[in-house]
Amino acid sequence: MRLRDISSREVIDRSHGQKLGTPGALDVVIDETTGSIKEFVFPTSPALPFKKRQKEWSVPWDNIEQIGEDFIIIRS
């Protein structure tokens, strides 16, 4: 699975039953010693050329319950 494939999936918070949207540009934080994913970082506003993102929110890897074909299910 590639990061660009995940970024087009809708994120749903299972704890609140809320759709959080589609991240578009998605970043990951990698543990340098183990090489494993620590967390996903989602933008709250679209990334535009030459413009810095205003805010971001992150989800620890342990809070990601499922990555399906159309959705990413998280627990907040």
C-alpha positions, 0 to 999 in steps of 0.5 A: 500500500502506498501513501498516495493511495491512502490519502484519497480515502475518507477518514471516519472517527469511530468514537464519535461516528463522525466523517472527518473528510478526505485528507488529500495530502497526507504525511507520516511520522516514522520512528527512526530506530524501528522504521515503523509508522508512529502517526499520520498527519492530516492537513485541515486545509488544502495544500496550495503551492507556495502557501503553508498549511494553516493547521494539522492534526495527527492520529497515532498509529495505535488509534488507526483501527482499519484502512479499507478500500474507501475509508480509514477508521480511527479512534479518537 
